Amino acid sequence: MFRSVYRSGNRLTLVILLIAAAVGAALVRIDWLMLGLGPYFPAYWAAVLAWLVCVGLVIRRQRRWWVLVTAVAVLYPAARVVGFLYECSQKACIF
């Protein structure tokens, strides 16, 4: 029963779900700005990069399009950071 979960084809899916869960848990504790630009940014952006690679491989190899549902949790801070940096570049920054 558990043997099929740990096949090599499912490892990338498990990594995707693990990254989404970790980012979701971080968002519960800290806000998107601290996650995207604060002291946690190297770990967050490394997780986003790993997530993008894993999603690309899973969709290409296994046609599992449902993994894109995890994009909401993983890419939310990234989208907010991009919007924030764009506003700052237009001299409408809150700082």
Secondary structure as a PSIPRED ss2 file (coil, helix, strand):
# PSIPRED VFORMAT (PSIPRED V4.0)

   1 M C   1.000  0.000  0.000
   2 F C   1.000  0.000  0.000
   3 R C   1.000  0.000  0.000
   4 S H   0.000  1.000  0.000
   5 V H   0.000  1.000  0.000
   6 Y H   0.000  1.000  0.000
   7 R C   1.000  0.000  0.000
   8 S H   0.000  1.000  0.000
   9 G H   0.000  1.000  0.000
  10 N H   0.000  1.000  0.000
  11 R H   0.000  1.000  0.000
  12 L H   0.000  1.000  0.000
  13 T H   0.000  1.000  0.000
  14 L H   0.000  1.000  0.000
  15 V H   0.000  1.000  0.000
  16 I H   0.000  1.000  0.000
  17 L H   0.000  1.000  0.000
  18 L H   0.000  1.000  0.000
  19 I H   0.000  1.000  0.000
  20 A H   0.000  1.000  0.000
  21 A H   0.000  1.000  0.000
  22 A H   0.000  1.000  0.000
  23 V H   0.000  1.000  0.000
  24 G H   0.000  1.000  0.000
  25 A H   0.000  1.000  0.000
  26 A H   0.000  1.000  0.000
  27 L H   0.000  1.000  0.000
  28 V H   0.000  1.000  0.000
  29 R H   0.000  1.000  0.000
  30 I C   1.000  0.000  0.000
  31 D C   1.000  0.000  0.000
  32 W H   0.000  1.000  0.000
  33 L H   0.000  1.000  0.000
  34 M H   0.000  1.000  0.000
  35 L H   0.000  1.000  0.000
  36 G H   0.000  1.000  0.000
  37 L H   0.000  1.000  0.000
  38 G C   1.000  0.000  0.000
  39 P C   1.000  0.000  0.000
  40 Y C   1.000  0.000  0.000
  41 F H   0.000  1.000  0.000
  42 P H   0.000  1.000  0.000
  43 A H   0.000  1.000  0.000
  44 Y H   0.000  1.000  0.000
  45 W H   0.000  1.000  0.000
  46 A H   0.000  1.000  0.000
  47 A H   0.000  1.000  0.000
  48 V H   0.000  1.000  0.000
  49 L H   0.000  1.000  0.000
  50 A H   0.000  1.000  0.000
  51 W H   0.000  1.000  0.000
  52 L H   0.000  1.000  0.000
  53 V H   0.000  1.000  0.000
  54 C H   0.000  1.000  0.000
  55 V H   0.000  1.000  0.000
  56 G H   0.000  1.000  0.000
  57 L H   0.000  1.000  0.000
  58 V H   0.000  1.000  0.000
  59 I H   0.000  1.000  0.000
  60 R H   0.000  1.000  0.000
  61 R H   0.000  1.000  0.000
  62 Q H   0.000  1.000  0.000
  63 R C   1.000  0.000  0.000
  64 R C   1.000  0.000  0.000
  65 W H   0.000  1.000  0.000
  66 W H   0.000  1.000  0.000
  67 V H   0.000  1.000  0.000
  68 L H   0.000  1.000  0.000
  69 V H   0.000  1.000  0.000
  70 T H   0.000  1.000  0.000
  71 A H   0.000  1.000  0.000
  72 V H   0.000  1.000  0.000
  73 A H   0.000  1.000  0.000
  74 V H   0.000  1.000  0.000
  75 L H   0.000  1.000  0.000
  76 Y H   0.000  1.000  0.000
  77 P H   0.000  1.000  0.000
  78 A H   0.000  1.000  0.000
  79 A H   0.000  1.000  0.000
  80 R H   0.000  1.000  0.000
  81 V H   0.000  1.000  0.000
  82 V H   0.000  1.000  0.000
  83 G H   0.000  1.000  0.000
  84 F H   0.000  1.000  0.000
  85 L H   0.000  1.000  0.000
  86 Y H   0.000  1.000  0.000
  87 E H   0.000  1.000  0.000
  88 C H   0.000  1.000  0.000
  89 S H   0.000  1.000  0.000
  90 Q C   1.000  0.000  0.000
  91 K C   1.000  0.000  0.000
  92 A C   1.000  0.000  0.000
  93 C C   1.000  0.000  0.000
  94 I C   1.000  0.000  0.000
  95 F C   1.000  0.000  0.000
